[in-house]
Amino acid sequence: MTSRTTIHMAGLALAAGIGLLLPGAARAQGDLVVYCTVQEEWCRAMVTAFEKKTGIKVAMTRKSSGELYAQIKAEAANPKGDIWWGGTGDPHLQAAEEGLSLEYTSPMNKDLHPWAIKQWEQSKKRTIGVYAGALGYGYNTKQIAEKKIAEPKCWSDLLDPKLKDEVQVADPNSSGTSYTMLATMVQLLGEDKGFDYMKKLHKNVNQYTKSGAAPAKAVSLGESAVGITFQHDMVTFIVQGAPMKVVAPCEGTGYEIGSMTLIKGAKNLENAKKWYDWALTPEAQELGAGAKAYQVPSNKNSKTPPEAPDFAKIKFIDYDFAKYGSSAERTRLLAKWDAEVKNLPK
């Protein structure tokens, strides 16, 4: 080896050594990668507050529940994320069953509602409830009046031929919201009748969106007369003055337990645990209302936003989270929906 080459290699080694000591490289050891599955505004509010409180730099990715579940599964051999926060609980439960997440017991557990702890117990300590939200739909009052349609009050009302191409709902493959609807119909009506309902509804659907909350915005803009979402997603636009009304269907409805999961193989696990504990505090959970998110928080000491749907006035089914959050059942129902509903002609 020539002296010039030796000097060059030594210089590279020295530069690499110095690089490990630079502030940016040092900060990398204190970073946190959060996968977020609520609306962008709430994700950002959480990140900003956590960074301010802890000094930990957060990189955040926001996608729908189904998309992030698929990403975490695809990255299992080399995880990029540290913690998955928010989104419907079913894919979190599936991730737990498939060994994609870690067991953890937070000191905050003692302050949580029983439904949040039940989620944790069913997942063998691998996911926990951070909020709850009721499934339903909303409609644009101006459009319904113009079409001279009686105000819908039940799931069955959405099958009205006058609503052809006027109902918007997400694709359950990418949206936890829409998977909750799929599982709700199967439990509410029985599998055969539930799928018959969705086939009939298909004739009125104008678009299967990627995001579960997207139909709420479409209704607020008058782009669709009806949108099927979690009720709190409709409330977000109503408080801004949109001509909309929320419906808790008369037959009964399902609900979500928005969840949180530590990702197996997390490279910043200790920081992820700090986020996990903090996200279960009233301080963190009450950030939702400021971001116009009106779910019911899981900490018993958190203030529920006054705009949140009143659960006492909603007829709920006994939603089986363990069964419909299992890998086998989710995979089976989604494949059946693709084959029997999505590809049907209008």
Beta strands, then each sheet from edge to edge (+ up, - down):
strand 1: 32-36
strand 2: 58-62
strand 3: 83-85
strand 4: 128-140
strand 5: 167-170
strand 6: 205-209
strand 7: 226-230
strand 8: 244-247
strand 9: 255-262
strand 10: 296-297
sheet 1: 2+ 1+ 3+ 9- 4+ 7- 5- 6-
sheet 2: 2+ 1+ 3+ 9- 4+ 8-
sheet 3: 2+ 1+ 3+ 9- 4+ 10-
end
